[in-house]
Amino acid sequence: MSLTARRESILRTIVSEYIAAGSAVASKAIALTDIRVSPATIRNDVTCLEEEGYVTRPHSSAGAVPTDMGYRYYVESIDRNAKLPLTDQLLIADVCHDAGEELDKRLRLIATLLAHFVHNAAIVTQPKASRARLKHLHLVSLHEMLSLLILVLYEPTVVRQRTLTWPVPVSQDTLTQISKRITARLEGMSGDEVEAEVEGVATEHDIVAQIADMMHEEDKPELGHIYIEGLHLMLSQPEFAKNTRALTLLRLVERDDWMESALGPNIDVTGIRVIIGQENREEALQDLSLVVGNYGSSGKSKGMIGVIGPKRMDYQRAISSVNYLASLLSESLC
């Protein structure tokens, strides 16, 4: 639904003032801004905004609070390409330089930085290849009839393990030779390509089948490990004064699949997504908002970065921060 220029300006003022102060916005406060109309006209426009579902008021003389619909209208008017301040960009560059090349450390530091930029919780997932490929494998003897199969996959480099039993005793020398033969044959292959090789091998048939199974497990469309930082910043917000709300959220983020469940069909959408209040699929998130973006590229490794916090968050700051950090992470994976 479109709004007149004046009502749009009033709605933007209500949302921005509510984000800044956290209290209902009175018509007198709106009149103090650069909206050059009488308080009576403002009151009339606020009433119209309420009737159309953009704001809510407990009674006619009370201040206005944005609804989910009001936040959505506001967010759609934000410049998605607004740049992060140069001082923040320089801080990020310093932190990333100090983090070195270790991926785990870099992702944790970026999540921590993002949390402090937006004063809310930040989430970064480990990049995950759309189709894992075999780099090499090792068979390690655990017992004369038991060994450990270690797969090294890319991109990014991940290690997966599984125990194998043998019908007869097998020495480490034999396991090493088997490892070399299979690596030479399967190196660089995807799970589907490895599976196609199963019937073509004789003595290592069962091992190759296990490798294909492990690689198919890795290819399942799920997010990589989730790093979440800044929960204490989010929980210090007035919206979490009730302990039950905080506990409900903490129980949610303890689940391994909570991000997939929360994002649903949005999980592979490109660009920055803002999911507000009741738009969230998870009930525990329906008083909150998510600002998320993907990093990496299709055909290579992909991950996700985002912000979670009260609907009363600084959306412009969150969008600019997520956008910049997603671009930075994408460059580091190229």
N, C-alpha and C positions, 0 to 999 in steps of 0.2 A: 504494500500500500504506500503510495507516495504522499509526502507531506508538503505543505507550503514552505517556502524558504524560511519564513519566520518561525513556524512551528518546529521545523528541523533544527533551527538554531537554538530554540528553547530546549528541545530534547537533548541536544548535544551538551548544552550547559548543565542540565539536570544530571546527565550521566557523568560528565567530567567532575562536577562538584561532589557528587555522591562518591565517586571513586576516591577523590582526594580526602574527604572528611568523614565519610561513613555515616552521615546523618541525613535525614530527609531534607530535601531542598525546598525552602519556602519561596513564594513568589517575590517577596522583598529582596531576597538574595539574587534572584534572576534579574530584577530591575536594576541592580547595582552594576551589572555587566554592560557590554556595549550594545545590548538590545534596546533600541531607543523607542520604546512604547510605554504606555501607562501601566501601572500595576494591575489595574482592572482588566486591561487587554491581556496581560500575561496570565492572570487567573483564569480568564475565559479560555485561552489557548491550552493551559494545563488541564482544564476540565475536558476539553476535546481530546487531548492526548490520552487522558485516562479512559474516556469512553471508547477510544480506538484500541486500547490495550497496551499502549507503550509505557505507561507509568501507573502506579497504584498509590492510593492515599487512604488511610484508615477512616478519615472523614473529610468533608469538603474544605475545612479550614486548615487541614494539616499539610505539611510539606510533601513533596512528591519523591517517590523511589522508583527507579527503573524496573520494569519487568524483563523477563527473558527476551520478549519481543523488542523492547526498548534497547536493550544491550545489543541485540542482533542488528538493529538499524544503525546504531552507533558504530559497531565494528565494521559493517559494510562500507562505511564512509571513510575508514582509516586508509591512509596511504601505505600499501603493503611494501612499497619499495623505499620507504624512509630509511636513511642511513643511521647506523649506530654512531653515537658521538666518537670523535677521533680519540679522545682520552680513553674510552673503553676499548677501542680497537688496539691501542698501544698496550694496554694492560693485558689483553688477551694474548697478544704476540709475545710479551715477556713471559707469561705463565706457560704458554705452550713450548717456548724455547727451553725453559727450565725443566719441563716434563720429560724431554728427550723423546726417544722413538718408541718407548714401551707403550703399547696401545692401551692397556688397562689403566695405567697411570694417567695418560692423557684424557681418557674419557671421564675418569673420576674428577679430574681437575676442571674440565669443561663443565661438568654438571654442577660442581661447586660454584664456579664463576657465574653461571647462568642463574643459579638460585639467589646469589647475592645481588645480581643486577636487578632482579624482579621482586626480591623480598618474598619469594614463595618457593614451593618445591620445584625442583628441576629433574627431568628424566632424560637419560641418554641410554640407548640400547647399543649393545655391541654389534658391529656390522656383520651381516650374514650373507654369504654368497647365495644368489638365486639358484645356482646349480654348483654344488661342491665338486671339486676335481681332486683326483688322487695325486699327491706329491710323492710319497713313498710309504712303505710299511715295514714294521719290524715284528718278528715273532720271538718272544722271550720265554725261555723255559721256566716254569714255576715248579714243576714236578715232572717226573719222567713221562707221564701221560697227560700232563696239563700245561698249557702255555697261555701267554697273554698276547693277543693280537692288538698291535698299536697302529692306528691309521693316522697319517699326517695329511690333512686336506688343505685346500686353498680355494679362493681368496675369501676372507683373510685366512691366515694359517690357524687351523684348529686341530686339536689332537683328540681322537676318540679311541676308546679301548673296549675290548671284549675278551672274555676267557674262552678258550677252546679246549675240548677234550680229544684225546687221541685213542684209537683202539689198541695201539701198541706203543711201547716206549719210543720216544723220539729225542735224539740228542740236540744240544744247542747248535752244534755244527750243521746238522741237517736243517734245523729251523732257519739258520742264517742263509743257507743255500736256497731254501724255498722262498724266503723273503726277497732275495735278489732276483730270482726268476720271475716272481709275480710282479715286482716293481718294474722290471724291464718291460714286461708285457702290458701292464695297465697304467703306467705313469701318464698323467694328463687326462685320463678318461673321466667322464661323468658317471653317475650311478647307473643310468640307462645303458651306457656303453659298456660298463663292467658287466652288467646283467647279460648283455648279448654275448659276452665272452664265456659265460659259465659252461655252455655245452661244448665249447671248443677246447676245454682243458680236461685232462684225464685225472692225473694224480692229485691235482690241487682243486678239484671241482668243488668240494664242500667249503674250502677256504674262500674261494672267489665268490661263492654264493653268499657267504657271511659278509664279505666286503661290500657287495652290492646292497645287501640289506641295511648295513650301517650307513651307507651313503644316501640311500633313500630316506632313512630317518633324518639325516642332516638336511635334506632338501624339503622337508615339510614346511609349509608356509606359516612359520611362526617367528616371533621376534627373538633376537639374540638376548643374551643376559642383560638385565635392566639395572642400570646404576641410578639410584634415586638419592638426591642430596637436598638439604634445605627443608626437610619436613618440619623442623623446629621453627623455622621462619614462618611457614604457612600456619602452623598450629598456634602461633602467638597472635594471630589476627583475631579481632573481636568476634568474628563469625564462629570461632571454635571455643567460645566461652563455655558452651555446654559440652561436658565431657563425653556424652553419648555420641555426639557427631564426630569427635576426634577418634573415638574407639572404633566406630563403624568404618571410618576411612583407613585406619591402621590395619584393621582386619582384611580389608580389600587388598591393600598393596602387599600384604604378605603372600597372596596367591601368585603362583608362577604365571598364570594366564590372564592376569587382570588387565593388561594393556590390550591384548587381542580382544578380550570381551568388551572393554570400554570403547574401542575404536570401531570394531565391527567392519562394515564396508568401507570406512574411511582409512583403513590401515594402509592401503596401497595408493591412495589418491596423492597426486603430486601437488607441490606447493604447500603453503601454510594453511592449516585448517584450524578454525576456532570453533569449539563445541561448547555451547553455553547451556548451563542449567538442565532443563528438562530434555534437551537434545541428547544428553548423555544416556547411553543404554543401561549403564550400571546405576542402580538406585542410590548407592552410596555417593555417587558423584553428581547427583541432580541438584545440589545447592552450589556446585562448583563449576569452573570452566577449565577447559584444556586448550592450550595453544601448541600445536605440534607440526613438525615438518620432517621430511625425509632427507637423508644425506646419502651420498654415493650415487650410483647410476645403475639403471637396469642392465642386466647382463654381467654386472660385476657385483661387488659387495654393496649392500644397502643396510642402513640403520635408521633410527629415529631419534629425534631430539625434541624436547618440549617442556612446557610449564604447566603446572597444575596449581590452582589456587581458588579463592573465593571469586564469585562473579564480579565482585567489586575489585577487579585487578586493573593495573595500568596496561591496557591492551596494546597501545602503541609501542610502549617499551618492550612488552613481551614479544610482539611480532617482530620488531626490529632485531632484538637479541637472538631469537630463534633463527631468523633468516640469515643473519651474519654467521652465526656459529655453524649452521647447517652447511653453508657455502665453504667455510673453512675446513670442516671435516671432509666434505666432498673432495676438495683439492688435495688433502693429505692421502686420500685413497687412490688418486689417479696414477 
